Amino acid sequence: MRCLLYVISFALLLSLSGCYYDSVENLYPSLSQCDTTNVTYTGSVLPILRDNCFSCHSNATFESSGSGNKFEDYPDLKVFIDNGKLYNSITHQSAFPMPLNAPKLETCKIVIIKKWIDAGALNN
């Protein structure tokens, strides 16, 4: 009986200590440092696209390596925003996860793009 009490106490102690550091800031430090206060196309989204998408989807490369999809000009990009293909691709929820043959974008970058889309994807 005494042994069972020790086992139960030990299991309870382990289960309680496992949650001590499970806070959003500790689990996802990049989100606590992710500034989404003033998200704009030119200041926030365009640099992400330039760094992660334009190697294939720029005006110069879209035909050869971007499957005919270009994002460098806002009107061209807006088509992929409106049909949901850009967001679904960068979150790997489509048949064509992007960036191609690479891990998903950092969570903060996805959050910035999503906030911009939810605000109307303005050309600002």
C-alpha positions as CSV (number, residue, x, y, z in Angstrom):
1,M,0.0,0.0,0.0
2,R,2.8,2.3,0.9
3,C,4.6,1.6,-2.4
4,L,1.4,2.5,-4.3
5,L,1.2,5.8,-2.5
6,Y,4.7,6.6,-3.5
7,V,4.1,5.7,-7.1
8,I,0.9,7.9,-7.2
9,S,2.7,10.8,-5.5
10,F,5.7,10.5,-7.9
11,A,3.3,10.4,-10.9
12,L,1.4,13.4,-9.7
13,L,4.6,15.3,-9.1
14,L,5.8,14.6,-12.6
15,S,2.6,15.6,-14.2
16,L,2.5,19.0,-12.4
17,S,6.1,19.8,-13.1
18,G,5.7,19.1,-16.8
19,C,3.5,22.2,-17.3
20,Y,5.6,24.7,-15.4
21,Y,7.3,26.2,-18.4
22,D,4.4,25.7,-20.9
23,S,3.7,29.4,-21.6
24,V,3.2,30.8,-25.1
25,E,6.3,33.0,-24.6
26,N,8.5,30.0,-23.7
27,L,7.1,27.6,-26.3
28,Y,7.0,30.1,-29.2
29,P,9.6,32.8,-28.4
30,S,9.5,34.1,-32.0
31,L,5.8,35.1,-31.6
32,S,6.4,37.2,-28.5
33,Q,9.0,39.1,-30.5
34,C,6.9,39.3,-33.7
35,D,5.9,42.9,-34.3
36,T,2.5,43.0,-36.0
37,T,1.6,46.5,-34.9
38,N,2.0,48.3,-38.2
39,V,1.8,45.7,-41.0
40,T,1.9,47.1,-44.5
41,Y,2.5,45.6,-47.9
42,T,5.7,47.6,-48.7
43,G,7.1,47.6,-45.1
44,S,6.2,44.2,-43.9
45,V,5.0,41.8,-46.6
46,L,7.1,42.8,-49.6
47,P,10.4,42.1,-47.8
48,I,9.2,38.6,-46.8
49,L,8.2,37.9,-50.4
50,R,11.4,39.3,-51.8
51,D,13.5,37.2,-49.4
52,N,11.5,34.0,-49.8
53,C,9.6,34.0,-53.1
54,F,11.1,36.2,-55.7
55,S,13.9,33.7,-56.5
56,C,11.2,31.8,-58.4
57,H,8.2,34.2,-58.6
58,S,9.8,37.5,-59.8
59,N,9.1,39.1,-63.1
60,A,12.4,37.8,-64.4
61,T,12.0,34.2,-63.1
62,F,8.3,33.3,-63.0
63,E,8.2,31.7,-66.4
64,S,11.2,29.4,-65.9
65,S,11.0,28.5,-62.3
66,G,7.8,29.9,-60.8
67,S,5.2,27.8,-62.8
68,G,4.1,31.0,-64.5
69,N,3.1,32.6,-61.1
70,K,4.6,36.0,-60.4
71,F,4.3,38.0,-57.2
72,E,6.7,40.9,-57.8
73,D,3.9,43.3,-59.0
74,Y,1.1,43.9,-56.5
75,P,-1.8,43.3,-59.0
76,D,-0.3,39.9,-59.9
77,L,0.2,39.0,-56.2
78,K,-3.4,40.1,-55.4
79,V,-4.8,37.4,-57.6
80,F,-3.1,34.8,-55.4
81,I,-4.2,36.5,-52.2
82,D,-7.9,36.7,-53.3
83,N,-8.0,33.0,-54.3
84,G,-6.3,31.9,-51.1
85,K,-3.4,30.1,-52.9
86,L,-0.6,32.2,-51.4
87,Y,-1.7,31.7,-47.8
88,N,-2.5,28.0,-48.3
89,S,0.9,27.5,-49.9
90,I,3.0,29.2,-47.3
91,T,1.1,27.4,-44.5
92,H,1.7,24.1,-46.4
93,Q,-2.1,23.5,-46.6
94,S,-2.1,23.0,-50.4
95,A,-0.7,20.5,-52.9
96,F,2.1,23.0,-53.6
97,P,3.7,23.9,-50.3
98,M,6.0,26.9,-50.6
99,P,8.8,27.7,-50.5
100,L,9.5,24.8,-52.8
101,N,11.6,22.0,-51.2
102,A,12.1,24.1,-48.1
103,P,10.6,24.2,-44.6
104,K,7.6,26.4,-43.9
105,L,8.3,30.1,-43.4
106,E,8.9,31.2,-39.8
107,T,5.7,31.5,-37.8
108,C,6.1,35.3,-37.4
109,K,6.3,35.8,-41.2
110,I,3.2,33.8,-41.7
111,V,1.4,35.8,-39.0
112,I,2.4,39.1,-40.6
113,I,1.2,38.0,-44.0
114,K,-2.1,36.7,-42.5
115,K,-2.6,40.0,-40.6
116,W,-2.1,41.9,-43.8
117,I,-4.5,39.6,-45.7
118,D,-7.1,39.9,-43.0
119,A,-6.8,43.7,-43.1
120,G,-7.8,43.7,-46.8
121,A,-4.3,43.1,-48.4
122,L,-4.0,46.7,-49.2
123,N,-1.3,48.1,-51.5
124,N,0.2,50.3,-48.8
